[in-house]
Amino acid sequence: MSILIIYESKGGYTKECALTLEKYLAGKGRAVEVHAAGKENLAGYDRVVIGSAVYAGRVPARIRRFVNKNSKDLLNRPLSLFVCGTAEEFKDTYYEKNYPEQILNHADIREWFGGHIILEDHHGLKKMILSSILKGEKELHRERKDNIEPFAKFLLGS
Ligand SMILES: Cc1cc2nc3c(=O)[nH]c(=O)nc-3n(C[C@H](O)[C@H](O)[C@H](O)COP(=O)(O)O)c2cc1C
């Protein structure tokens, strides 16, 4: 079985999740960043996983473009999704707002790997906006990396 994990990560957390997933897939998975995924022949994989974080409610445009451009191939093989973020209560909305209905219906599992916001990693206006969201705290930790191993087991078992 060969599983292609396509991800985008601006700050590194989603990348860590994608690489941890790759590790749990024990030689059956390969993680590639979405900007390099155009070179992949999706037909050569038994399954595709797409993962990214949300920023102001949006999955990065590159991921959305990849999904739209490759929807035929994605609908032709098992597909799974994961999203990273700090507001788990909105996860269903994030999927619905960012992925076409056909893709969501086709995906056999959607998982949430959480995330974190560390103010020091940001600058300028973005830092000011994040600072008001964090209400005086310097960091917000909502990691759910514990969801990665069961997700991998599902992919290997299905
Ligand atoms: C500018 C910005 C906006 C964000 N907006 C959201 C959001 O709308 N919902 C959410 O759940 N998390 C939000 N987050 C949290 C990120 O999804 C979280 O920091 C994640 O770990 C980022 O992953 P990355 O390191 O791969 O970029 C936001 C983070 C940043 C920096």
The ligand as an ORCA input file, in Angstrom:
! r2SCAN-3c Opt
* xyz 0 1
  C      -2.689     34.331     11.629
  C      -3.260     33.078     12.238
  C      -4.624     32.846     12.141
  C      -5.168     31.680     12.707
  N      -6.507     31.454     12.583
  C      -7.036     30.305     13.091
  C      -8.433     30.021     12.949
  O      -9.186     30.754     12.336
  N      -8.888     28.878     13.506
  C      -8.085     28.002     14.184
  O      -8.585     26.968     14.655
  N      -6.758     28.226     14.311
  C      -6.227     29.353     13.780
  N      -4.890     29.604     13.904
  C      -4.039     28.607     14.565
  C      -3.229     27.808     13.576
  O      -4.050     26.971     12.818
  C      -2.175     27.055     14.372
  O      -1.245     28.030     14.801
  C      -1.453     25.955     13.637
  O      -0.684     25.237     14.568
  C      -0.585     26.522     12.532
  O       0.079     25.475     11.874
  P       1.450     25.728     11.079
  O       2.525     25.869     12.126
  O       1.613     24.529     10.239
  O       1.290     26.980     10.282
  C      -4.326     30.751     13.367
  C      -2.950     31.013     13.457
  C      -2.410     32.149     12.898
  C      -0.935     32.384     12.998
*
